[in-house]
């Protein structure tokens, strides 16, 4: 069962494998392991989203990877009224 994602929300729970925040048509994901980043890339890129930013934070065992995604163009379409 898929959950609906709200805009401008933080999805951070104690059992999450990655940190996720949404802001309009932007999705920010912080991964703790490089392998997680590969999984996120497969899932998001395969659904038509665009990776627009990537950063590495810290070094050693505290290293994090921050990915910024833009939701596909379908989100940007203007509303057509009857």
N, C-alpha and C positions, 0 to 999 in steps of 0.2 A: 504494500500500500504506500503510495507516494504522498508526501506531505507538501502542502502549498508553502512556498517561500514568500515571506513578506519583505517589502522594501524597507530599507533603513533598519535592519534588525541584525542582532548578533546571535549566532547559533553556536554557543560555547557551553557545553555541558561537560561534566567530569569524565564521562566515558567517550568523548569524541576523539577520534584519531587525528583530525585536523581542525583548525579554528576557521570558521566561516563567518564573514560579515557581508551583508548586502547593502547597497546604497543606490537606489534607482536601478539603472541598467548595468551597474558595476557589481562584480562579486570579487571579494578579497579572500584569499585562502592562504593560511600559514601552515606549512608542513613541517613536521619534526624530523623526517627522514627523506632522503633523496628518492627512495623507492616510492614513497607516498606521492611525491610530485609527479612521477611517471604515471601513476594510476589516475591522478586528478587530470593530467593532460589528456590521457586516452578518453576519459569520460566526458570532459568538457569540450574538447576539440571535436570529438565525434558527434556532438550534438549541435554543431554549427556556431559555437561561441568563439570569440577571438581573444587570444592571449595578447594583452597590450602592455604588460609590465612584469618584470621579474627582478627580485632582489635577493641577496644573501645577507642574512643577519648573523652576527657573532661568529665565533670560530670554535673548533673542537667539538666536544660533546653538546654544547649549547647552541650549535648552529641551527638556524631555521631558514626556510625558503619561503618567500612571499610571492604569490602569483596574483596578478590582477587580470581579471577577465571582463570582457564586455559582452553582454547578452546579445544574441543574434539580432539581425536587422528587423526581424518580425516584431520585436519589442518597440522599435522606433516608428513603425507605421502610424500615420495619422488615422484618427477615427473617422469613418465614413457614416454620415447621418442620412437618414431617408428623407 
